[in-house]
Amino acid sequence: MNKAVFLDRDGVIIKDTDLLTDIEQIVISAVVPKALSTLKQAEYKLIIVSNQAVVARGLISEDDVRRINSEIERQIIELGGPKFDAMYFCPHHPNATLPEYRKNCNCRKPRNGMMMQAAEKYNIDLSKSFMIGDRITDIVAGKNAGCKTILLETGMHNAKTIVTVDKIDKNIQPDFKCENLLTAAEWITQ
């Protein structure tokens, strides 16, 4: 079986700009390409799992999210980083502006649906895998999938919990906390 590192996108791979709707808003930290390369060399699959409520709010389309994700990947490769193995995103929101996206799906974190889809498709052993995020909902999703978890303390880790229909257990803690993706990658590979 394969092992994977599941990565939240905004706040982990790129700077969290709240409502990213344009490729001009993409800012990649200098440590991200090296961190991803470190994980790839350790034979982890690199899989983005990201809530994208901008779709549910009608700000951009699912195709726009795919274009933004492709541009993020292109920039990371240009900076010397590896390709992602997969990029999943959830366009839903329980209070969506657009009715077709207003649902309580299994893919929106803190639920683990995106991780479970990837695990099945890529034959991933979740017990040997990690979830890296900057919010408690990322950590809950990782724990619910059976992964070890890392919280990046970027500032958003203290933000108000995102809208969810799920009760968040305030006692859930990540396995490791750090400031950036490179420190997380080094902890995983040691």
Beta strands, then each sheet from edge to edge (+ up, - down):
strand 1: 3-7
strand 2: 44-51
strand 3: 86-90
strand 4: 130-133
strand 5: 148-152
strand 6: 176-178
sheet 1: 3+ 2+ 1+ 4+ 5+ 6+
end
